[in-house]
Amino acid sequence: MLRGSQAELGFDQLLSGPNVVKVSVIGAGMRSHAGVAQQMFKALADRGINIQVISTSEIKVSVLIAEEYTELALRGLHSAYGLDAA
């Protein structure tokens, strides 16, 4: 379906991969708090996790990463946002 619209959409190639996961940071507070996305990207980069795709909205930032980094990414994000504090 997408390949049939390649000229209209203007993309060079379509890549797919079964071994990716989507990780999202979600919250209405993102509208008023600057730097939430940057904090997410830094937490992943500090752990050597490559972001394959980024998608954003007013209250959500989602990334696709290799499935093998799921636990590392989640632990890193929990730490970055102080969600692992007792």
ZIPEMO-V61813 format. One record per backbone hydrogen bond with DSSP energy under -1.0 kcal/mol. NH is the residue of the N-H (numbers start at 1). CO is the residue of the C=O. If there is no record, write none. Layout:
nh	co
NH	CO
NH	CO
This chain:
nh	co
5	2
6	3
9	5
10	6
21	65
23	63
25	61
27	59
30	27
31	28
33	29
39	35
40	36
41	37
42	38
43	39
44	40
45	41
46	42
48	45
49	44
52	64
55	62
57	60
61	25
62	55
63	23
64	53
65	21
67	19
69	66
70	67
73	69
74	70
75	71
76	72
77	73
78	74
79	75
80	76
81	77
82	79
83	78
